[in-house]
Amino acid sequence: MTLKLAPLNETQRAAIRERLHRTGRAQVDGVLAHRDALALNQAAAGAEYNIVTRRGSGHVDLPAAWLASLSPDQKTALGHAVQTSARDDFQYLYDNHRSMTWFRRGKRRRSGPIC
């Protein structure tokens, strides 16, 4: 899948430069062409992913199917546990698609939702 960038006008580029100068970070809203953004969203919706978090001193990959199998109360409890841990320690929780792992192992996908 080859993605096209959306064109930026001078006002948008100036706003990006100003934020980068002020904060050391840049954010580009609407970076992809609309059609390509929709195609990427659809491909990602069908891709397998993990929920990634931290427990104790280690990284944990939780399969999305496992999370889907939890009851609403169990999902709420997991969310509270992550928030409680974040108050006193370093914590994270995000979705992860393992495409770079596959690429590094030479298992680059030639077709499928994300290729």
PyMOL commands that set and color helices and strands:
alter all, ss='L'
color gray80, all
select helices_A, chain A and resi 10-23+34-45+64-69+72-88+99-104
alter helices_A, ss='H'
color red, helices_A
select strands_A, chain A and resi 50-55+58-63+93-96
alter strands_A, ss='S'
color yellow, strands_A
deselect
rebuild
show_as cartoon
